[in-house]
Amino acid sequence: MDSECCYGKAFLSVGCNRELFLSNLRQHVNFPLDNYIIDEMIRCLCEFSPNHIKVLHKNILQKLEIEKHIWIESEKQGRNVRTEATYDWIIRYAHVFNSWYEMEYGSKFQSNLYDKSYSDMQFAK
């Protein structure tokens, strides 16, 4: 199996070592991450930049909220209403989610990394 299909470039850049990946990730994030979110980051993260990490984290959490909304609305209607429920969530809750996310996580990403050299990032040998 091609390793590119299962792992993001950031994970491959540290030699496919989960602990090394996590130690690099902890340089950017000042809060604990659930295993599901870590696994999604391993799969999707393109590079170790604060912007990529924050956007990916926000997208994963948003996806989970949308999936919950789809399930609830589908149960109410007795059929799969994925598309309609997704649009409904965006219209009704996206702005609330964005505000909540910024209050909850906005300051927990290390902002000083924007100007920082990544020379201290560890890579597998």
N, C-alpha and C positions, 0 to 999 in steps of 0.2 A: 504494500500500500504506500502511496506517495505521502510523505510526511506533510507536504504543503496543504493537503486537503483537511487535515485534522487540527493543525496548530497554526496560530497566527505568527507573523514574522517576528514579533517581539519575543515570543516564546522560543522560536527556533534560534534567535540570535544569542540566547543564553544557553544553547546546547541541549534543549529539551529536558532540562532539569527543573522539576517543579519547585524545589526549595530555593534554588538560585533565582528563578523567576519571581518567587514571592519576596525574596529579600530585596530585589530591585524594585518591585512594585511598592513595597513598604516605604521606599524612599520618597514616593510621590503621594501616598495616601495616609492620612492621619486618623483612620478609624478602621475597625475590623470589617472584613468582607466575608459574606457567607460563601460556603464552598461552591454553590451553584453559580454565583457571580464570578468567582475565581475561575471556574471551568469555562464560563462564557468568555472571560477575558483571555484565557489561554487560547481559545479557539479563534477569537476575532481581533485581538489587539494587534495593530500594525507596528506601533513603535512606542517606546517609553517616553511619551511627552505628556505633560500635565493635561493638555487639551484633549489628547486622544483618550487618556484614562478617564477623565471627567465625563466626556461625551458618551463613551461606551458604558460607563457605570450608570449614567442617567438613562440611556436608552434601554438597558437591561431592566432597570426598575420600572420604567414606563411600560415596557412590553409585558411584564408580570401583572401590572395593574390593568392593562387592556385585556389580557387573557382572563382575569377574574371577572371583569365586566362582561365579556363575551359569554362566559359560562353562566353568570347570573341571568342575563337577558335571554339566553337560549333556553335555560330552564323555565323561565316565566312563559315563554312562547311555545315551548314543547318542540322546538326545531332549532337547527343550527342557524344563527343569525350573525355569523362572524362579521360580514361586511357592514351590515347596518349598525351593529353594536360598536364596531371600531369607529365608524364615523360619529356615532352618538357620544362615545367617550371623548373623542377629540373636541367636539363642539362643547360638551358640558364640563369636562374635567381637565383638559390639557393645561389651561391657564392656572388652575388651582394646583395641579401637580408641579408645574414649573416654579410657582411661588414657593410651595412647600419644599421642593428640592433645593432651591437656593438658600432658604432659611436653614434647612437641616444639614446640607452637605457643602454648600458653596464655599465656606471658609475652611473646610477640612482638607482641601487639596493644597499642597505646598505651593504657594504662589511665587516664592523666591526661585523656583526652578526655571522660570521663563528665561532668566538671564544666566542661569548656571550652566557651566560646561558639563557634559555628561561623561567626563573623563573618569569619574569615580564609579561608574556602572561596572558591575562585575560580569564577566563572561566565562563560560566554560572553556577549559583548556583541553 
